[in-house]
């Protein structure tokens, strides 16, 4: 399987990626401890009604993910895969595949949840297909844009680091 094949390693990239994962791990650990304490203390904070639906765990997980991406970009990297970490040309095919998988997963998840929780408008296969296609396309485009923006920022950061190194 392609997922478990050994990939080439660049020690500098591995070191930078490990630092970002370590920082994100600390944010998640501290956040989950705060969440656990908050749940044991009883209830949601005053005036914050979104915790009923989303949960602090999801917000902590998203904060750790965003922190990890920001730290990767600050290090001039796009991805933790050495093949795509410092590429000068946007790997459209690779990220299109990831975006398509994300879109398909989100579309299937939405359709399954709608069917399970008895949405009235989900009685027709045509409606299910339209909802799946709409979510698939929106998530695919959104993920692809996010990947491109991240790649652009990392490339710009790498260029600035290179210029700074040449200047010194």
C-alpha positions as CSV (number, residue, x, y, z in Angstrom):
1,X,0.0,0.0,0.0
2,X,1.2,3.5,-0.8
3,X,0.3,4.9,2.6
4,X,2.8,2.7,4.4
5,X,5.8,2.9,2.0
6,X,9.0,4.4,3.4
7,X,9.4,8.0,2.1
8,X,12.8,9.7,1.6
9,X,13.8,11.7,4.7
10,X,15.4,15.1,4.9
11,X,16.6,15.6,8.4
12,X,16.1,19.4,8.3
13,X,12.5,19.0,7.2
14,X,11.9,16.2,9.8
15,X,13.3,18.5,12.5
16,X,11.1,21.4,11.5
17,X,8.0,19.3,11.2
18,X,8.7,17.7,14.6
19,X,8.9,21.1,16.2
20,X,5.5,22.1,14.7
21,X,3.9,18.8,15.9
22,X,5.3,19.3,19.3
23,X,3.8,22.8,19.7
24,X,0.4,21.6,18.4
25,X,0.6,18.6,20.8
26,X,1.1,20.9,23.8
27,X,-1.8,23.1,22.7
28,X,-4.1,20.1,22.3
29,X,-3.0,18.6,25.6
30,X,-3.5,21.7,27.7
31,X,-6.7,22.5,25.9
32,X,-8.1,19.0,26.6
33,X,-7.1,19.3,30.2
34,X,-9.0,22.6,30.4
35,X,-12.0,21.0,28.7
36,X,-11.9,18.0,31.1
37,X,-11.8,20.4,34.1
38,X,-14.6,22.5,32.7
39,X,-16.8,19.4,32.2
40,X,-16.0,18.1,35.7
41,X,-16.7,21.6,37.2
42,X,-20.1,21.5,35.5
43,X,-21.4,23.0,32.3
44,X,-20.6,25.6,29.7
45,X,-19.1,29.0,30.4
46,X,-21.6,31.8,30.8
47,X,-22.8,33.4,27.6
48,X,-21.2,30.9,25.3
49,X,-24.0,28.8,23.9
50,X,-22.1,27.3,20.9
51,X,-20.4,24.8,23.3
52,X,-23.6,22.9,23.4
53,X,-23.3,22.1,19.7
54,X,-19.7,22.2,18.8
55,X,-17.8,21.5,22.0
56,X,-14.6,22.8,23.3
57,X,-12.7,19.7,22.0
58,X,-13.4,20.6,18.4
59,X,-12.3,24.2,18.9
60,X,-9.1,23.0,20.6
61,X,-8.4,20.5,17.8
62,X,-8.9,23.3,15.2
63,X,-6.7,25.7,17.1
64,X,-3.9,23.0,17.2
65,X,-4.3,22.3,13.5
66,X,-4.1,26.0,12.5
67,X,-1.1,26.5,14.8
68,X,0.6,23.5,13.2
69,X,0.0,24.9,9.7
70,X,1.1,28.4,10.6
71,X,4.3,27.0,12.1
72,X,5.0,24.9,9.0
73,X,4.5,28.0,6.8
74,X,6.8,30.1,9.1
75,X,9.4,27.4,8.6
76,X,9.0,27.7,4.8
77,X,7.4,24.3,4.4
78,X,4.1,23.4,2.8
79,X,3.7,19.7,3.8
80,X,5.3,17.2,6.1
81,X,5.9,15.0,3.0
82,X,9.5,15.7,1.9
83,X,8.5,15.4,-1.8
84,X,6.0,18.3,-1.5
85,X,7.5,20.2,1.5
86,X,9.6,22.7,-0.5
87,X,8.4,22.5,-4.1
88,X,8.5,25.6,-6.2
89,X,5.7,24.4,-8.4
90,X,2.2,23.8,-6.9
91,X,1.6,20.0,-7.0
92,X,-1.9,20.3,-8.3
93,X,-2.5,16.6,-8.9
94,X,-1.5,15.6,-5.4
95,X,-3.6,18.2,-3.7
96,X,-6.5,17.8,-6.1
97,X,-6.6,14.1,-5.0
98,X,-6.6,15.1,-1.3
99,X,-9.2,17.7,-1.9
100,X,-11.4,15.3,-3.8
101,X,-11.1,12.7,-1.0
102,X,-12.0,15.4,1.5
103,X,-15.0,16.5,-0.6
104,X,-16.2,12.9,-1.0
105,X,-15.9,12.2,2.7
106,X,-17.8,15.4,3.6
107,X,-20.5,14.6,1.1
108,X,-21.0,11.1,2.3
109,X,-20.9,12.1,5.9
110,X,-23.6,14.8,5.3
111,X,-25.8,12.4,3.4
112,X,-25.5,9.6,6.0
113,X,-26.2,12.0,8.9
114,X,-29.2,13.5,7.0
115,X,-30.6,10.0,6.4
116,X,-30.0,8.8,10.0
117,X,-31.5,11.9,11.6
118,X,-34.6,11.8,9.3
119,X,-34.4,14.9,7.2
120,X,-37.7,15.2,5.4
121,X,-36.2,16.4,2.1
122,X,-34.0,13.3,1.9
123,X,-36.7,11.0,0.5
124,X,-35.5,11.3,-3.1
125,X,-32.3,9.9,-4.5
126,X,-32.1,12.9,-6.7
127,X,-32.0,15.2,-3.7
128,X,-29.3,13.0,-2.1
129,X,-27.2,13.2,-5.3
130,X,-27.6,17.0,-5.5
131,X,-26.6,17.4,-1.9
132,X,-23.6,15.1,-2.2
133,X,-22.5,16.9,-5.4
134,X,-22.9,20.3,-3.9
135,X,-20.9,19.5,-0.8
136,X,-18.3,17.6,-2.8
137,X,-17.7,20.6,-5.1
138,X,-17.7,23.2,-2.3
139,X,-15.3,21.2,-0.1
140,X,-13.0,20.3,-3.1
141,X,-12.7,23.9,-4.2
142,X,-12.3,25.2,-0.6
143,X,-9.6,22.7,0.2
144,X,-7.8,23.3,-3.0
145,X,-7.8,27.1,-2.4
146,X,-6.6,26.5,1.2
147,X,-3.7,24.3,-0.1
148,X,-2.8,26.9,-2.7
149,X,-2.8,29.8,-0.3
150,X,-0.7,27.8,2.1
151,X,1.8,26.8,-0.6
152,X,2.0,30.4,-1.8
153,X,2.7,31.6,1.8
154,X,5.3,28.9,2.4
155,X,7.0,29.7,-1.0
156,X,7.1,33.4,-0.1
157,X,8.5,32.7,3.3
158,X,11.2,30.4,1.8
159,X,12.2,33.2,-0.6
160,X,12.4,35.7,2.3
161,X,14.6,33.2,4.3
162,X,16.9,32.7,1.4
163,X,17.2,36.4,0.8
164,X,18.0,36.9,4.5
165,X,20.6,34.1,4.4
166,X,22.3,35.6,1.3
167,X,22.3,39.0,2.8
168,X,24.1,37.8,6.0
